[in-house]
Amino acid sequence: MPRSAQPGRTRTAAPARRRPVRALAAAALLAVAATGCASVGEPVSAGTTAPVAAPSRLWPDRPPAPTPTGEQHEDDSATNVPGLPAVPSGDIRKVDPYAVIKAEVAAHRHDVTGADGLDEATAAKLATCDGRTRDCPLRPPVYRDLTGDGHDELVMGIEMADHLVGLRCYTVTGGRLTRVMATVVQPTSIEIAGRDLIVWEPAGTPHYAVRSVYAWDAHRRYMEFKSDEIRRVGATPSPRAQERHR
């Protein structure tokens, strides 16, 4: 009787028969490591990480520019809106947003430059604007807590010629309506992320935009210009370009 058919015994594969399988598996792992590829669903190495180095100062022997002293934002400071009653409740939603803009226009009727500057056509439309007429250049008011005190601020946008927008922000301070931001932008979009007010504007180069961020400065009590950067946006490769890279 052959040994494999002997009663009470179970046939097992000889250890020598498993060695070729192990060798093939090891060779496959070496091939994956050598080519940098992995099976579907497995992570793939992005390559070596660039070493971190401390900044190297250029021309350290040259004297630095003098440090400015005093207030550097004399044209960018909080101001009370003239001609409006007090807001003892501190609730900015109880203030007529259209009356706010009209009060400022009346106080700066002849300003043609700066944050309060308006072209004649826009100023004339604002005089009768109540938010119900189609030619009103005011965008709908936006309420959002930008200072972190738990109370909403008021954000207004005035549409002007050449796609310009007068962007303004207001809060209530000591029972008085206070303007804490005023600038003129040419936006493709305006966003609020957290407590940051973000303005996107054309960069003058296709597929690029300027992203400017304004944030509350508790020391100056103003929506301070925080940063701007040029970002690549909306650049989707054409099907032909994608095909070339396959």
Residue frames as qw, qx, qy, qz and C-alpha x, y, z in Angstrom:
[[0.000, 0.890, 0.455, 0.000, 0.00, 0.00, 0.00],
 [0.374, 0.566, -0.060, 0.732, 1.39, 3.38, -0.86],
 [0.317, -0.182, -0.520, 0.772, 2.31, 5.61, 2.12],
 [0.201, -0.088, -0.042, -0.975, -0.18, 8.25, 1.13],
 [0.655, -0.245, -0.440, -0.563, -3.01, 5.72, 1.47],
 [0.404, -0.034, -0.827, 0.388, -1.96, 4.26, 4.80],
 [0.436, -0.719, -0.493, -0.222, -4.74, 4.39, 7.40],
 [0.558, -0.728, -0.232, 0.324, -4.42, 7.01, 10.20],
 [0.471, -0.269, 0.182, 0.820, -2.07, 9.25, 8.25],
 [0.317, 0.892, 0.250, -0.203, -2.70, 12.61, 6.60],
 [0.704, 0.286, 0.193, 0.620, -0.56, 13.58, 3.69],
 [0.153, -0.908, -0.045, 0.388, 1.27, 16.89, 4.15],
 [0.605, 0.765, -0.100, 0.197, 3.29, 18.81, 1.61],
 [0.788, -0.121, -0.134, 0.588, 7.01, 18.67, 2.05],
 [0.237, -0.822, -0.064, 0.513, 8.64, 21.89, 3.33],
 [0.383, -0.219, 0.503, 0.744, 10.77, 21.99, 0.20],
 [0.229, 0.547, 0.692, 0.413, 7.65, 22.56, -1.89],
 [0.097, -0.921, -0.349, 0.146, 6.87, 25.93, -0.19],
 [0.480, -0.480, 0.176, 0.713, 10.30, 27.45, -0.80],
 [0.295, 0.255, 0.515, 0.763, 9.66, 28.43, -4.46],
 [0.116, -0.817, -0.514, -0.235, 6.47, 30.26, -3.40],
 [0.436, -0.794, -0.108, 0.408, 8.36, 32.27, -0.79],
 [0.481, -0.200, 0.360, 0.774, 11.05, 33.08, -3.30],
 [0.168, 0.530, 0.564, 0.610, 8.50, 34.37, -5.80],
 [0.262, -0.886, -0.383, -0.004, 6.83, 36.54, -3.14],
 [0.501, -0.623, 0.077, 0.596, 10.17, 38.04, -2.13],
 [0.396, 0.078, 0.481, 0.779, 11.01, 38.77, -5.74],
 [0.015, 0.734, 0.549, 0.398, 7.66, 40.50, -6.22],
 [0.375, -0.867, -0.211, 0.250, 8.25, 42.70, -3.18],
 [0.498, -0.383, 0.273, 0.729, 11.67, 43.66, -4.45],
 [0.279, 0.381, 0.565, 0.677, 10.16, 44.57, -7.81],
 [0.152, -0.873, -0.441, -0.141, 7.57, 46.83, -6.16],
 [0.465, -0.755, -0.010, 0.463, 10.25, 48.55, -4.11],
 [0.490, -0.136, 0.420, 0.752, 12.44, 49.03, -7.15],
 [0.154, 0.468, 0.570, 0.658, 9.72, 50.51, -9.36],
 [0.065, 0.060, 0.307, -0.947, 7.97, 52.60, -6.67],
 [0.522, -0.176, -0.441, -0.709, 4.59, 51.18, -7.72],
 [0.271, -0.029, 0.821, -0.501, 1.98, 49.53, -5.58],
 [0.027, 0.379, 0.900, 0.213, -1.18, 47.58, -6.05],
 [0.212, -0.549, -0.352, -0.728, -4.48, 49.36, -6.49],
 [0.602, -0.711, -0.266, -0.248, -5.54, 50.91, -3.20],
 [0.774, -0.360, -0.163, 0.495, -2.08, 50.79, -1.62],
 [0.111, -0.945, 0.062, 0.300, -0.11, 53.97, -0.75],
 [0.763, 0.462, 0.045, 0.451, 2.59, 55.12, -3.14],
 [0.539, -0.462, -0.069, 0.700, 5.70, 56.97, -2.05],
 [0.256, 0.953, 0.160, -0.026, 5.85, 60.64, -3.01],
 [0.623, 0.554, -0.234, 0.500, 9.63, 60.59, -2.97],
 [0.563, -0.180, -0.420, 0.688, 12.14, 62.04, -0.56],
 [0.170, -0.930, -0.319, 0.064, 11.31, 65.09, 1.53],
 [0.396, 0.701, -0.165, 0.570, 13.36, 68.21, 1.00],
 [0.552, -0.214, -0.509, 0.625, 15.58, 69.00, 4.00],
 [0.202, -0.930, -0.299, -0.064, 14.46, 71.77, 6.33],
 [0.572, 0.127, -0.137, 0.799, 16.86, 74.68, 6.55],
 [0.184, -0.734, -0.342, 0.558, 16.81, 77.88, 8.59],
 [0.389, 0.903, 0.162, 0.087, 16.46, 81.14, 6.62],
 [0.660, -0.107, 0.086, 0.739, 19.74, 82.59, 5.41],
 [0.038, 0.906, 0.190, -0.377, 19.79, 86.37, 5.61],
 [0.649, 0.490, 0.210, 0.543, 21.09, 88.14, 2.54],
 [0.265, 0.608, -0.093, 0.743, 23.43, 91.14, 2.90],
 [0.584, -0.633, -0.468, 0.196, 23.50, 91.08, 6.71],
 [0.480, -0.202, -0.117, 0.846, 25.98, 93.97, 6.77],
 [0.001, -0.421, -0.326, -0.846, 23.49, 96.42, 5.25],
 [0.122, 0.074, 0.544, -0.827, 21.50, 98.58, 7.71],
 [0.080, 0.511, 0.854, 0.060, 17.75, 97.82, 7.97],
 [0.075, -0.589, -0.317, -0.739, 15.05, 100.36, 7.19],
 [0.082, -0.178, 0.523, -0.829, 14.03, 102.47, 10.18],
 [0.098, -0.421, -0.894, 0.120, 11.09, 101.21, 12.20],
 [0.155, -0.562, -0.304, -0.753, 8.00, 103.44, 11.77],
 [0.124, -0.183, -0.672, 0.706, 6.66, 105.12, 14.89],
 [0.347, 0.217, 0.204, -0.889, 3.14, 106.22, 15.78],
 [0.658, 0.393, 0.547, -0.336, -0.13, 105.32, 14.10],
 [0.179, -0.241, 0.708, 0.639, 0.37, 103.95, 10.61],
 [0.071, 0.421, 0.849, 0.311, -3.27, 103.58, 9.64],
 [0.068, 0.302, 0.266, -0.913, -4.61, 107.11, 9.94],
 [0.454, 0.147, -0.353, -0.805, -6.89, 106.59, 6.94],
 [0.633, -0.103, -0.733, -0.227, -7.97, 103.13, 8.10],
 [0.062, 0.024, -0.737, 0.673, -9.45, 103.59, 11.54],
 [0.088, -0.555, -0.826, 0.044, -12.84, 103.09, 13.13],
 [0.068, -0.076, -0.004, -0.995, -15.24, 106.03, 12.77],
 [0.284, 0.426, 0.702, -0.496, -18.75, 106.66, 14.02],
 [0.188, 0.455, 0.670, 0.556, -21.36, 106.89, 11.28],
 [0.026, 0.100, 0.189, -0.976, -22.65, 110.49, 11.31],
 [0.435, -0.024, -0.205, -0.877, -26.31, 111.44, 11.49],
 [0.619, -0.196, -0.723, -0.235, -27.64, 108.21, 12.98],
 [0.607, -0.634, 0.120, -0.464, -29.33, 107.71, 16.36],
 [0.184, -0.490, 0.815, -0.249, -27.71, 105.70, 19.11],
 [0.756, -0.019, -0.599, -0.264, -28.15, 101.93, 19.33],
 [0.403, -0.561, 0.527, -0.495, -28.55, 101.34, 23.08],
 [0.951, -0.082, 0.179, -0.237, -29.49, 97.69, 22.62],
 [0.290, -0.561, 0.721, 0.286, -26.25, 96.96, 20.78],
 [0.659, 0.278, 0.696, 0.065, -28.22, 94.94, 18.22],
 [0.060, -0.364, 0.440, 0.819, -27.02, 96.03, 14.80],
 [0.092, 0.325, 0.869, 0.361, -29.95, 94.25, 13.15],
 [0.012, 0.773, 0.558, -0.300, -32.22, 97.01, 14.47],
 [0.073, -0.612, 0.203, 0.760, -30.37, 99.58, 12.36],
 [0.697, 0.660, 0.216, -0.177, -31.66, 100.30, 8.86],
 [0.697, -0.173, 0.394, 0.574, -28.70, 99.27, 6.64],
 [0.407, 0.623, 0.397, 0.538, -29.83, 101.54, 3.81],
 [0.201, -0.970, -0.098, -0.098, -30.01, 104.51, 6.16],
 [0.688, -0.532, 0.233, 0.436, -26.41, 103.77, 7.15],
 [0.584, 0.170, 0.429, 0.667, -25.12, 104.11, 3.60],
 [0.127, 0.829, 0.357, 0.411, -27.25, 107.18, 2.88],
 [0.425, -0.893, -0.022, 0.145, -25.88, 108.89, 6.00],
 [0.639, -0.363, 0.351, 0.580, -22.32, 108.28, 4.87],
 [0.443, 0.466, 0.476, 0.600, -23.05, 109.43, 1.32],
 [0.078, -0.939, -0.269, -0.198, -24.56, 112.64, 2.67],
 [0.518, -0.793, 0.135, 0.291, -21.49, 113.26, 4.81],
 [0.447, -0.383, 0.559, 0.584, -19.08, 112.61, 1.91],
 [0.611, 0.664, 0.379, -0.207, -21.18, 113.70, -1.03],
 [0.401, 0.877, -0.231, -0.128, -18.30, 115.33, -2.90],
 [0.465, -0.521, 0.694, 0.173, -15.68, 112.63, -2.28],
 [0.790, 0.500, -0.209, -0.287, -14.59, 111.03, -5.53],
 [0.560, 0.412, -0.688, 0.206, -11.54, 109.15, -4.24],
 [0.133, -0.324, 0.749, -0.563, -10.75, 107.08, -1.19],
 [0.012, 0.183, 0.971, -0.154, -12.98, 104.62, 0.65],
 [0.247, 0.587, 0.541, -0.548, -15.93, 107.07, 0.59],
 [0.113, 0.385, -0.418, -0.815, -15.47, 108.08, -3.04],
 [0.530, 0.429, 0.725, -0.098, -18.43, 107.44, -5.36],
 [0.159, 0.138, 0.535, 0.818, -19.10, 108.23, -8.97],
 [0.304, 0.048, 0.082, -0.948, -21.99, 110.62, -9.60],
 [0.613, -0.082, -0.566, -0.545, -24.32, 107.99, -11.06],
 [0.537, -0.185, -0.792, 0.223, -23.93, 105.67, -8.07],
 [0.090, -0.125, -0.485, 0.861, -24.34, 108.50, -5.56],
 [0.427, -0.018, -0.160, -0.890, -27.55, 109.62, -7.28],
 [0.655, -0.148, -0.676, -0.302, -29.01, 106.11, -7.15],
 [0.416, -0.137, -0.747, 0.500, -28.13, 105.71, -3.48],
 [0.145, -0.087, 0.221, -0.960, -30.09, 108.85, -2.62],
 [0.688, -0.047, -0.055, -0.722, -33.37, 107.04, -3.31],
 [0.521, 0.150, -0.839, -0.051, -32.30, 103.46, -2.63],
 [0.617, -0.368, 0.372, -0.587, -34.42, 101.44, -0.22],
 [0.283, -0.234, 0.930, -0.015, -33.54, 97.93, -1.33],
 [0.591, 0.403, 0.642, -0.275, -36.77, 97.42, -3.27],
 [0.520, 0.772, -0.094, -0.353, -35.92, 99.06, -6.58],
 [0.942, 0.214, 0.140, 0.219, -34.04, 97.14, -9.26],
 [0.515, 0.694, -0.154, 0.479, -31.52, 99.90, -9.90],
 [0.522, -0.824, 0.191, -0.108, -30.47, 100.14, -6.24],
 [0.549, 0.599, -0.553, 0.184, -26.67, 99.68, -6.23],
 [0.365, -0.522, 0.649, -0.416, -26.62, 98.25, -2.71],
 [0.508, 0.058, -0.855, -0.089, -26.13, 94.53, -2.31],
 [0.707, -0.556, -0.336, -0.281, -28.29, 92.80, 0.32],
 [0.247, -0.736, 0.502, -0.381, -26.93, 93.28, 3.85],
 [0.781, 0.045, -0.611, 0.123, -24.97, 90.43, 5.42],
 [0.504, -0.717, 0.281, -0.391, -24.87, 89.83, 9.18],
 [0.890, 0.053, -0.400, 0.213, -22.06, 87.80, 10.69],
 [0.584, -0.795, 0.118, 0.116, -19.98, 87.85, 13.87],
 [0.694, 0.587, -0.214, 0.358, -16.55, 88.99, 12.67],
 [0.040, -0.742, 0.441, -0.503, -15.16, 90.23, 16.00],
 [0.539, 0.011, -0.812, 0.222, -15.79, 87.11, 18.07],
 [0.135, -0.140, 0.516, -0.834, -17.85, 88.90, 20.73],
 [0.150, 0.340, 0.910, -0.187, -21.01, 86.93, 19.99],
 [0.312, 0.714, 0.310, -0.544, -22.74, 89.87, 18.25],
 [0.658, 0.498, 0.451, 0.341, -23.25, 90.27, 14.53],
 [0.151, -0.457, 0.214, 0.850, -21.50, 92.85, 12.40],
 [0.579, 0.703, 0.317, -0.265, -23.05, 94.37, 9.28],
 [0.416, -0.213, 0.573, 0.673, -21.34, 93.95, 5.89],
 [0.476, 0.757, 0.273, -0.356, -22.50, 96.10, 2.97],
 [0.512, -0.032, 0.547, 0.661, -21.47, 96.26, -0.67],
 [0.312, 0.766, 0.112, -0.551, -22.01, 99.23, -3.00],
 [0.693, 0.279, 0.520, 0.415, -21.87, 98.38, -6.70],
 [0.019, 0.791, -0.114, -0.601, -20.17, 101.09, -8.74],
 [0.648, 0.701, -0.196, -0.222, -18.98, 101.64, -12.29],
 [0.415, 0.606, -0.678, 0.034, -16.31, 99.39, -13.84],
 [0.833, -0.164, -0.527, -0.030, -17.37, 96.44, -11.64],
 [0.194, 0.327, -0.587, 0.714, -16.02, 98.13, -8.53],
 [0.593, -0.588, -0.532, -0.141, -17.59, 97.44, -5.13],
 [0.102, -0.607, 0.410, -0.673, -17.38, 99.65, -2.06],
 [0.705, -0.230, -0.666, 0.080, -16.97, 97.08, 0.72],
 [0.159, -0.548, 0.342, -0.747, -17.88, 98.29, 4.21],
 [0.585, -0.270, -0.749, 0.154, -18.28, 96.71, 7.63],
 [0.275, -0.592, 0.136, -0.745, -20.00, 98.09, 10.73],
 [0.497, -0.251, -0.774, 0.303, -20.31, 97.20, 14.39],
 [0.370, -0.833, -0.188, -0.365, -21.89, 98.76, 17.48],
 [0.567, 0.068, -0.470, 0.673, -19.43, 100.24, 19.97],
 [0.115, -0.219, -0.463, 0.851, -20.68, 101.89, 23.14],
 [0.289, 0.646, 0.597, -0.377, -24.17, 102.23, 21.70],
 [0.264, 0.743, -0.196, -0.583, -22.91, 103.96, 18.54],
 [0.883, 0.406, 0.222, 0.076, -22.80, 102.54, 15.03],
 [0.267, -0.753, 0.466, 0.380, -19.14, 102.41, 14.02],
 [0.806, 0.559, -0.179, -0.080, -17.59, 101.71, 10.65],
 [0.636, -0.576, 0.491, 0.153, -14.68, 99.32, 11.09],
 [0.538, -0.059, 0.657, 0.524, -13.78, 98.67, 7.47],
 [0.477, 0.795, 0.166, -0.335, -14.05, 100.56, 4.20],
 [0.329, -0.374, 0.646, 0.578, -12.30, 99.74, 0.95],
 [0.662, 0.552, -0.076, -0.502, -12.98, 99.58, -2.77],
 [0.481, -0.226, 0.819, 0.217, -12.42, 96.28, -4.56],
 [0.570, 0.373, -0.413, -0.604, -13.04, 94.72, -7.96],
 [0.491, -0.246, 0.810, -0.208, -14.11, 91.27, -6.86],
 [0.443, 0.057, -0.786, -0.427, -14.85, 88.06, -8.64],
 [0.653, -0.477, -0.570, -0.144, -16.25, 86.86, -5.31],
 [0.151, -0.555, 0.466, -0.672, -16.41, 87.82, -1.64],
 [0.731, -0.215, -0.647, -0.024, -16.46, 85.21, 1.13],
 [0.418, -0.663, 0.407, -0.469, -16.54, 84.86, 4.90],
 [0.787, 0.053, -0.605, 0.113, -14.55, 81.98, 6.39],
 [0.533, -0.345, -0.540, 0.553, -14.77, 81.82, 10.16],
 [0.124, -0.874, -0.243, 0.402, -14.19, 85.46, 11.10],
 [0.340, -0.294, 0.434, 0.781, -12.10, 86.29, 8.02],
 [0.519, 0.744, 0.208, -0.366, -13.51, 88.43, 5.22],
 [0.547, -0.175, 0.622, 0.532, -11.96, 87.22, 1.97],
 [0.465, 0.757, 0.011, -0.459, -11.96, 89.07, -1.35],
 [0.677, 0.047, 0.585, 0.444, -10.99, 87.41, -4.63],
 [0.298, 0.835, -0.050, -0.460, -9.95, 89.71, -7.48],
 [0.848, 0.507, 0.012, 0.153, -8.50, 89.13, -10.96],
 [0.643, -0.532, 0.242, 0.495, -4.71, 88.94, -11.01],
 [0.278, 0.801, -0.282, -0.448, -4.36, 90.08, -14.61],
 [0.106, 0.390, -0.880, -0.249, -3.02, 86.67, -15.66],
 [0.765, -0.056, -0.407, -0.495, -5.27, 83.84, -16.86],
 [0.822, -0.197, -0.533, 0.031, -6.03, 81.18, -14.22],
 [0.443, -0.048, -0.512, 0.734, -4.68, 83.33, -11.37],
 [0.288, -0.808, -0.333, -0.390, -6.47, 85.46, -8.76],
 [0.144, 0.392, -0.500, 0.759, -5.53, 87.71, -5.85],
 [0.596, -0.534, -0.598, -0.041, -6.89, 86.50, -2.51],
 [0.056, 0.466, -0.343, 0.814, -7.03, 89.28, 0.12],
 [0.538, -0.453, -0.698, 0.136, -7.95, 88.59, 3.75],
 [0.149, -0.564, 0.190, -0.789, -9.32, 91.06, 6.28],
 [0.616, -0.337, -0.691, 0.174, -9.57, 90.11, 9.95],
 [0.395, -0.874, -0.149, -0.240, -10.54, 91.77, 13.22],
 [0.478, 0.303, -0.471, 0.677, -7.69, 93.41, 15.12],
 [0.504, -0.692, -0.509, 0.085, -8.73, 93.57, 18.78],
 [0.478, -0.350, -0.137, 0.794, -5.98, 96.10, 19.56],
 [0.042, -0.034, 0.256, 0.965, -6.98, 98.61, 16.89],
 [0.380, 0.464, 0.659, -0.455, -10.62, 97.49, 16.92],
 [0.436, 0.611, -0.258, -0.608, -10.69, 97.47, 13.15],
 [0.922, 0.253, 0.291, 0.016, -11.02, 94.93, 10.33],
 [0.213, -0.739, 0.488, 0.412, -7.35, 94.97, 9.47],
 [0.738, 0.550, -0.352, -0.170, -5.90, 94.02, 6.12],
 [0.805, -0.440, 0.397, -0.006, -4.24, 90.73, 7.03],
 [0.459, -0.294, 0.708, 0.449, -2.68, 89.26, 3.89],
 [0.709, 0.575, -0.007, -0.408, -2.91, 88.84, 0.16],
 [0.449, -0.306, 0.776, 0.319, -1.54, 86.23, -2.18],
 [0.544, 0.408, -0.421, -0.600, -1.77, 85.21, -5.80],
 [0.593, -0.067, 0.789, -0.144, -3.30, 81.77, -6.29],
 [0.162, 0.114, -0.787, -0.584, -3.81, 79.58, -9.31],
 [0.501, 0.263, 0.598, -0.568, -7.51, 78.98, -9.86],
 [0.696, 0.531, 0.236, -0.422, -9.78, 77.38, -12.43],
 [0.246, 0.603, -0.675, -0.346, -7.00, 75.75, -14.44],
 [0.841, 0.039, 0.506, -0.187, -8.37, 72.44, -15.71],
 [0.202, -0.350, 0.744, 0.531, -6.20, 70.60, -18.26],
 [0.652, 0.333, -0.239, -0.638, -7.86, 70.00, -21.60],
 [0.949, 0.010, 0.283, -0.141, -8.70, 66.38, -22.57],
 [0.757, 0.586, -0.219, 0.188, -5.92, 66.49, -25.18],
 [0.047, 0.718, -0.566, 0.403, -3.38, 67.62, -22.58],
 [0.717, -0.352, 0.504, -0.328, -4.51, 64.88, -20.20],
 [0.958, 0.275, 0.065, -0.049, -4.15, 62.32, -22.99],
 [0.508, 0.706, -0.417, 0.263, -0.55, 63.41, -23.64],
 [0.187, -0.606, 0.641, -0.433, 0.37, 62.74, -20.01],
 [0.920, -0.139, 0.211, -0.299, -0.99, 59.20, -19.96]]
